[in-house]
Every structure is written in structure tokens, then in C-alpha cells.
């Protein structure tokens, strides 16, 4: 029996658009004021809906906050999920750095909110970190370990490599004010963005290149 995929109805499209508007508005407020400093009334107003309508999609502020954090995690981890053992290691790492800096450029609020949650001990995201995130890191660590075993990459401890890549690329979003104060530029300046990508790629890949 052939399964026919039905096109989204107008109602489902409208619901998806409304949910997206709520998440965008929530991210804007949460990234500035945190969960406790954010009002659902303000989020609803920003999203162009009533508070009652917002609560239809997200039954509490905590539920909305967790949904925003999970969306951030999906965006943040997408480049890492793309790493595969059949890739050329240095090219794959260079591409990963490019993608992560694009995330820092295009989603700075998301990166800052995630950083804020980590600094607070990740009370609402710890299960996600210890579950799906850890499983993903374990999987990609095996990819890196195999590259090292095949002598395609210099000996490196995979988790520390990933931590260093996260810290370096996310710095440009989490400390954007500091970066701009020192350089007078941001990742939205094309020349500066390309310079950041090239320099981070060079410094990382020269450190892990097989000698």
C-alpha cells in the first residue's frame, strides 16, 4: 500500500508559524533577562498573540524556556552531527569551524542564552546534556579516535578537541561586546568574519596535523 504524504494544511502552517513566532520572541527576552526576568505577557505581545494563545502551545514559562533551549541545542549541534569518518579529517574540521562561526554570527542570542544556562548549572537542560548530547559526543569521539588510529590525525584526546572548538567559535557570540570593543568589528563584517574563520582554521588544523 502506497503512503501518500499530505501537504501541510493552512491550519497546520498557521500553527507552525505561530509557534515559531513565540519561540523567536521568547529567545529575544530570555537571552536578555533570563527565565525569571522574562514575562509571558511580554513574550505574547512580542509574538503578536494573546497570553492565552501562547499557553495553548506552551503550558508554562518553564516549558517555553526548555523548548527554546532544545531548539538552540539542535542548531548548535547540527555542524557536529555532520562529522563522518569517511571525510578527510582536516577538511572536515575546517568545515566544522566555518559552520560553527556561522552559527555564532547568525544566532548570537541563542549562543548567549545557552551560555547563561550553563553558567547557572543547566538546571532545566541537564537531562538533555547527559543523554542525547553525551551520546552524540561519544559517537563523534569514536570518529576522531579512528582518524588518529589510522594516522590521519595527530594524537589528540577527542573530547578536549571538541571543547576547544566550542570555546573558540562560540567566543565570538558570547563575548561579542568584548570582541567589538577590541577590534571595532563583528562577525557581521564580512572581511572580519572571513579573517576569523581562516585564522581559527589555521591554528586548529596546524595543531592536529600529522607530522
C-alpha positions as CSV (number, residue, x, y, z in Angstrom):
1,X,0.0,0.0,0.0
2,X,1.5,3.3,-1.1
3,X,1.6,6.0,1.6
4,X,0.8,9.5,0.3
5,X,2.4,12.4,2.2
6,X,-0.2,15.1,2.6
7,X,0.8,18.7,2.0
8,X,0.6,20.8,5.1
9,X,-2.9,22.4,5.6
10,X,-3.3,26.1,6.1
11,X,-4.2,25.4,9.7
12,X,-1.0,23.5,10.3
13,X,1.1,26.1,8.6
14,X,-0.5,28.8,10.6
15,X,0.1,26.9,13.8
16,X,3.8,26.3,12.9
17,X,4.2,30.0,12.1
18,X,2.7,31.0,15.4
19,X,4.8,28.5,17.3
20,X,7.9,29.9,15.6
21,X,6.9,33.5,16.4
22,X,6.6,32.5,20.1
23,X,10.0,30.8,20.2
24,X,11.6,33.8,18.5
25,X,10.1,36.3,20.9
26,X,10.9,34.1,23.8
27,X,14.6,33.8,22.7
28,X,14.8,37.6,22.5
29,X,13.6,38.1,26.1
30,X,15.2,35.0,27.7
31,X,18.6,35.9,26.2
32,X,18.4,39.4,27.7
33,X,16.6,38.8,31.0
34,X,16.8,35.1,31.7
35,X,13.8,32.9,32.5
36,X,13.0,34.6,35.8
37,X,13.2,38.1,34.4
38,X,11.0,37.3,31.4
39,X,7.2,37.9,31.4
40,X,5.0,35.7,29.3
41,X,2.8,38.7,28.8
42,X,5.8,40.4,27.1
43,X,6.6,37.4,25.0
44,X,3.0,37.1,23.9
45,X,2.9,40.8,23.0
46,X,6.1,40.5,21.0
47,X,4.8,37.4,19.2
48,X,1.5,39.2,18.3
49,X,-0.8,36.9,20.1
50,X,-2.7,36.7,23.4
51,X,-1.2,35.1,26.5
52,X,-4.0,32.5,26.5
53,X,-3.0,31.6,22.9
54,X,0.7,31.3,24.0
55,X,-0.3,28.9,26.8
56,X,-2.1,26.7,24.3
57,X,1.3,26.0,22.7
58,X,3.4,26.1,25.8
59,X,1.6,25.4,29.1
60,X,4.1,27.2,31.3
61,X,7.1,29.6,31.2
62,X,9.4,26.7,32.1
63,X,8.0,24.6,29.2
64,X,8.6,27.5,26.8
65,X,12.1,28.0,28.2
66,X,13.0,24.4,27.7
67,X,11.6,24.4,24.1
68,X,13.8,27.4,23.3
69,X,16.9,25.7,24.8
70,X,16.2,22.5,22.8
71,X,15.9,24.5,19.6
72,X,19.2,26.1,20.4
73,X,20.8,22.8,21.0
74,X,19.6,21.5,17.6
75,X,21.1,24.5,15.8
76,X,24.3,24.4,17.8
77,X,24.9,20.6,17.3
78,X,24.0,20.4,13.6
79,X,27.6,21.0,12.4
80,X,28.9,18.3,14.8
81,X,26.4,15.8,13.6
82,X,27.8,16.2,10.1
83,X,31.3,14.8,11.0
84,X,31.8,11.4,9.4
85,X,34.7,9.0,9.4
86,X,34.9,8.8,5.6
87,X,35.7,12.5,5.4
88,X,39.2,13.9,5.1
89,X,39.9,14.9,8.8
90,X,41.5,18.3,8.3
91,X,38.9,19.3,5.7
92,X,36.1,18.1,8.0
93,X,37.4,20.1,10.9
94,X,37.9,23.2,8.8
95,X,34.3,22.9,7.5
96,X,33.1,22.4,11.1
97,X,34.8,25.6,12.2
98,X,33.2,27.5,9.3
99,X,29.7,26.2,10.2
100,X,30.2,27.0,14.0
101,X,31.3,30.5,13.3
102,X,28.3,30.9,11.0
103,X,26.1,29.8,13.9
104,X,27.8,32.4,16.2
105,X,27.2,35.1,13.6
106,X,23.6,34.2,12.7
107,X,22.4,33.1,16.1
108,X,24.2,35.2,18.7
109,X,21.2,35.4,21.1
110,X,20.9,31.7,21.1
111,X,24.5,31.1,21.9
112,X,24.4,33.7,24.8
113,X,21.3,32.1,26.3
114,X,22.9,28.7,26.1
115,X,26.0,30.0,27.8
116,X,23.8,31.6,30.5
117,X,22.1,28.3,31.2
118,X,25.4,26.5,31.5
119,X,26.7,29.2,34.0
120,X,23.6,28.5,36.1
121,X,24.3,24.8,36.2
122,X,21.9,23.8,33.4
123,X,19.1,23.0,35.9
124,X,16.5,22.6,33.1
125,X,18.7,21.0,30.5
126,X,20.9,18.6,32.4
127,X,19.0,15.5,31.4
128,X,19.4,16.5,27.7
129,X,23.1,17.1,28.2
130,X,23.7,13.8,30.0
131,X,21.5,11.9,27.4
132,X,21.4,12.9,23.8
133,X,24.4,15.3,23.9
134,X,26.7,12.9,25.6
135,X,25.7,10.1,23.2
136,X,26.5,12.4,20.2
137,X,29.9,13.4,21.7
138,X,30.7,9.7,22.4
139,X,29.8,8.9,18.7
140,X,31.9,11.7,17.3
141,X,34.8,10.9,19.7
142,X,34.9,7.5,18.1
143,X,35.2,9.2,14.7
144,X,38.1,11.3,15.9
145,X,39.8,8.3,17.6
146,X,39.6,6.3,14.4
147,X,41.2,9.2,12.5
148,X,44.0,9.1,15.0
149,X,44.4,5.3,14.9
150,X,44.5,5.5,11.1
151,X,47.3,8.1,11.4
152,X,45.1,10.6,9.5
153,X,45.2,13.0,12.5
154,X,47.8,13.7,15.2
155,X,47.2,12.1,18.6
156,X,44.6,14.2,20.3
157,X,42.0,13.5,23.0
158,X,38.7,13.9,21.2
159,X,36.6,15.5,24.0
160,X,39.2,18.2,24.6
161,X,39.4,18.9,20.9
162,X,35.6,19.3,20.8
163,X,35.6,21.5,23.9
164,X,38.3,23.7,22.4
165,X,36.4,24.1,19.1
166,X,33.2,25.1,21.0
167,X,35.0,27.6,23.2
168,X,36.8,29.2,20.3
169,X,33.9,29.5,17.9
170,X,31.3,30.5,20.5
171,X,33.5,33.2,22.0
172,X,32.6,35.4,19.0
173,X,28.9,35.3,20.0
174,X,29.1,35.0,23.8
175,X,31.7,37.8,24.1
176,X,30.7,39.8,21.1
177,X,30.8,43.1,23.0
178,X,34.4,42.5,24.0
179,X,35.3,41.4,20.5
180,X,33.8,44.6,19.0
181,X,35.4,46.8,21.7
182,X,38.9,45.4,20.9
183,X,38.6,45.1,17.1
184,X,35.9,47.6,16.2
185,X,34.3,44.8,14.2
186,X,31.8,42.0,14.5
187,X,31.2,38.7,12.6
188,X,28.6,40.6,10.6
189,X,31.5,42.4,8.9
190,X,32.3,40.1,6.0
191,X,36.1,40.7,6.0
192,X,36.4,40.2,9.7
193,X,34.2,37.0,9.6
194,X,36.5,35.5,6.8
195,X,39.5,36.5,8.8
196,X,38.2,34.8,11.9
197,X,37.4,31.6,10.0
198,X,40.8,31.5,8.3
199,X,42.8,32.1,11.5
200,X,40.8,29.7,13.7
201,X,41.0,27.0,10.9
202,X,44.8,27.5,10.5
203,X,45.6,27.5,14.3
204,X,43.5,24.4,14.9
205,X,44.5,22.3,11.9
206,X,48.2,23.1,12.3
207,X,47.9,21.7,15.8
208,X,46.3,18.4,14.8
209,X,48.0,17.8,11.5
210,X,50.1,14.6,11.2
211,X,53.8,15.5,11.3
